[in-house]
Amino acid sequence: MVTMKLKWLVRGIIAFCIFGVCSFCGLFLWVGGIENQVFRQSLPVFPEAREVSHASGFYGGNAGQEILYFWTGKSVQDVKNYYETFTPSFVSTDRGTHEYYETVFNPYGGKIPVITAEFERKIIDPSESRQCYYQIRYTCVEIELIDFGQSQFVVLPPPPMLRSPKTPTPLESELRGGTLIVYMYYVNDIT
């Protein structure tokens, strides 16, 4: 009889420990997910743009990367004018058939942190390179504008190489012309 009670007591303690660990992990994922969702909702999006796709994945160093794709029928110059009221000016990059423009900004209004890379020991300043670094989470957002002119078919650029990515969903309808707005930023990994 005592052995049976002891056996149930041990099982109860094990079950309690398993429940506690699972609850803690679930709470951690829930809080991390909320942090990412709140941050995403706080991003300033061009007023006439609509979200057309999303991608995400594990980047490394306990960091994930989120990529949001928005589209507007407005010209790339109109979109640049909007963003340049609170970002550094865009720089043009040559990537083939479409015109690409890139910039970075701190969504909290402060300066983007300048850090030293952990392996190469070089200084990384995203405001100069227009590229965020995976150790700068939530305070550096890259914006890429892709100009599709008056009537070119809109296609999504491939996402950066990520492990276990949520790949961009296909465009729901055929889009022509306008500007594709791509947001890229690093988050705390919640995978």
C-alpha positions as CSV (number, residue, x, y, z in Angstrom):
1,M,0.0,0.0,0.0
2,V,2.8,2.4,0.9
3,T,4.7,1.5,-2.2
4,M,1.7,2.2,-4.3
5,K,1.3,5.7,-2.7
6,L,5.0,6.4,-3.2
7,K,4.7,5.4,-6.9
8,W,1.8,7.8,-7.4
9,L,3.6,10.6,-5.6
10,V,6.7,10.1,-7.8
11,R,4.5,10.1,-10.9
12,G,2.8,13.3,-9.7
13,I,6.1,15.1,-9.1
14,I,7.3,14.0,-12.6
15,A,4.1,15.2,-14.2
16,F,4.2,18.5,-12.3
17,C,7.8,19.1,-13.4
18,I,7.0,18.3,-17.1
19,F,4.0,20.6,-16.9
20,G,6.1,23.3,-15.4
21,V,8.8,23.1,-18.0
22,C,6.2,23.0,-20.8
23,S,4.4,26.0,-19.3
24,F,7.6,28.0,-19.1
25,C,8.5,27.2,-22.7
26,G,5.0,28.0,-23.9
27,L,5.1,31.3,-22.0
28,F,8.5,32.1,-23.5
29,L,7.3,31.5,-27.0
30,W,4.1,33.4,-26.4
31,V,5.9,36.5,-25.0
32,G,8.5,36.3,-27.8
33,G,5.7,36.0,-30.4
34,I,3.9,39.0,-28.9
35,E,7.0,41.1,-28.9
36,N,7.6,40.3,-32.6
37,Q,3.9,41.0,-33.4
38,V,3.8,44.3,-31.5
39,F,7.0,45.4,-33.2
40,R,5.7,44.5,-36.6
41,Q,2.5,46.5,-36.1
42,S,4.5,49.5,-35.0
43,L,6.4,49.8,-38.4
44,P,5.5,52.9,-40.4
45,V,4.1,51.6,-43.7
46,F,3.5,53.8,-46.8
47,P,-0.1,54.9,-46.5
48,E,-1.4,53.4,-49.7
49,A,0.6,50.1,-49.5
50,R,-0.9,46.7,-48.8
51,E,0.9,43.6,-47.5
52,V,1.3,41.0,-50.3
53,S,3.6,38.5,-48.7
54,H,5.8,37.6,-45.7
55,A,8.8,35.4,-45.0
56,S,10.8,34.5,-41.9
57,G,13.4,32.1,-40.7
58,F,16.2,31.3,-38.3
59,Y,19.3,33.4,-39.0
60,G,21.7,32.2,-36.4
61,G,23.1,33.4,-33.0
62,N,19.6,33.1,-31.5
63,A,18.3,35.6,-34.1
64,G,15.5,35.2,-36.6
65,Q,14.8,37.4,-39.6
66,E,11.4,38.8,-40.6
67,I,10.7,39.9,-44.2
68,L,7.5,41.8,-45.1
69,Y,6.5,42.6,-48.6
70,F,4.2,45.5,-49.4
71,W,3.0,46.8,-52.8
72,T,1.7,50.2,-53.9
73,G,0.7,51.4,-57.3
74,K,2.5,54.7,-56.6
75,S,5.8,55.6,-58.2
76,V,9.1,54.8,-56.5
77,Q,9.8,58.5,-56.1
78,D,6.6,59.1,-54.2
79,V,7.5,56.2,-51.9
80,K,11.1,57.4,-51.4
81,N,9.8,60.9,-50.5
82,Y,7.6,59.4,-47.8
83,Y,10.3,57.3,-46.2
84,E,13.0,59.9,-46.5
85,T,11.1,62.1,-44.0
86,F,12.3,59.7,-41.2
87,T,15.1,57.6,-42.8
88,P,18.5,58.3,-44.3
89,S,18.3,58.8,-48.1
90,F,18.1,55.7,-50.2
91,V,21.0,54.4,-52.2
92,S,20.6,52.8,-55.6
93,T,21.9,49.3,-56.2
94,D,22.2,47.6,-59.5
95,R,20.5,44.1,-59.5
96,G,19.6,43.6,-63.1
97,T,16.3,44.5,-64.7
98,H,14.6,46.6,-61.9
99,E,15.8,49.6,-60.0
100,Y,16.5,48.8,-56.3
101,Y,16.9,51.4,-53.6
102,E,18.0,50.6,-50.0
103,T,18.1,52.4,-46.7
104,V,17.9,51.6,-43.0
105,F,16.3,53.2,-40.0
106,N,15.7,52.9,-36.3
107,P,11.9,52.6,-35.7
108,Y,12.3,54.1,-32.3
109,G,13.7,57.3,-33.7
110,G,17.2,57.1,-32.3
111,K,20.5,56.4,-34.0
112,I,21.1,52.9,-35.3
113,P,23.6,51.2,-33.1
114,V,27.2,50.8,-34.4
115,I,28.8,47.5,-33.2
116,T,31.9,45.5,-33.6
117,A,31.5,42.2,-35.4
118,E,32.2,39.3,-33.1
119,F,34.5,37.3,-35.4
120,E,36.2,39.8,-37.8
121,R,36.4,42.6,-35.2
122,K,35.4,45.2,-37.8
123,I,33.1,48.1,-37.0
124,I,29.6,47.7,-38.5
125,D,27.7,50.9,-39.1
126,P,24.3,50.0,-40.8
127,S,23.7,53.7,-41.6
128,E,26.7,53.6,-44.0
129,S,26.3,50.1,-45.4
130,R,22.5,50.3,-45.5
131,Q,22.5,46.7,-44.2
132,C,21.4,45.6,-40.7
133,Y,23.4,43.2,-38.7
134,Y,21.9,40.1,-37.0
135,Q,23.0,41.2,-33.6
136,I,21.0,44.5,-33.9
137,R,17.5,43.3,-33.2
138,Y,14.5,45.5,-33.4
139,T,16.5,48.8,-33.6
140,C,17.6,48.4,-37.3
141,V,15.1,47.9,-40.1
142,E,16.2,47.7,-43.8
143,I,13.8,49.1,-46.4
144,E,14.3,48.0,-50.0
145,L,12.2,49.6,-52.8
146,I,11.9,47.9,-56.1
147,D,10.6,50.0,-59.0
148,F,8.3,48.1,-61.5
149,G,7.6,51.2,-63.6
150,Q,4.2,51.7,-65.2
151,S,3.3,48.1,-66.2
152,Q,6.0,45.5,-65.5
153,F,4.9,42.3,-63.7
154,V,5.7,42.5,-60.0
155,V,7.8,39.6,-58.7
156,L,9.1,39.0,-55.3
157,P,12.9,38.9,-54.8
158,P,14.2,35.7,-53.2
159,P,14.6,35.9,-49.5
160,P,18.1,35.8,-48.0
161,M,19.4,32.3,-47.2
162,L,17.8,31.3,-43.9
163,R,17.4,28.0,-42.2
164,S,13.8,26.7,-41.8
165,P,12.4,29.8,-43.6
166,K,8.8,30.6,-44.0
167,T,9.1,31.3,-47.7
168,P,7.2,34.2,-49.3
169,T,3.6,33.3,-50.1
170,P,2.8,33.6,-53.8
171,L,1.2,36.9,-54.8
172,E,-2.6,36.5,-54.6
173,S,-3.1,38.3,-57.9
174,E,-1.2,39.6,-60.8
175,L,0.3,43.0,-59.9
176,R,1.7,45.4,-62.5
177,G,3.8,48.5,-62.1
178,G,4.3,50.5,-59.0
179,T,6.7,49.9,-56.1
180,L,7.4,46.8,-54.0
181,I,8.4,47.8,-50.5
182,V,10.5,45.2,-48.6
183,Y,11.1,45.4,-44.8
184,M,13.8,43.2,-43.3
185,Y,14.7,43.1,-39.7
186,Y,16.1,40.8,-37.1
187,V,14.2,39.5,-34.1
188,N,14.8,37.3,-31.1
189,D,14.5,33.8,-32.4
190,I,11.3,32.0,-31.4
191,T,11.8,28.8,-33.3
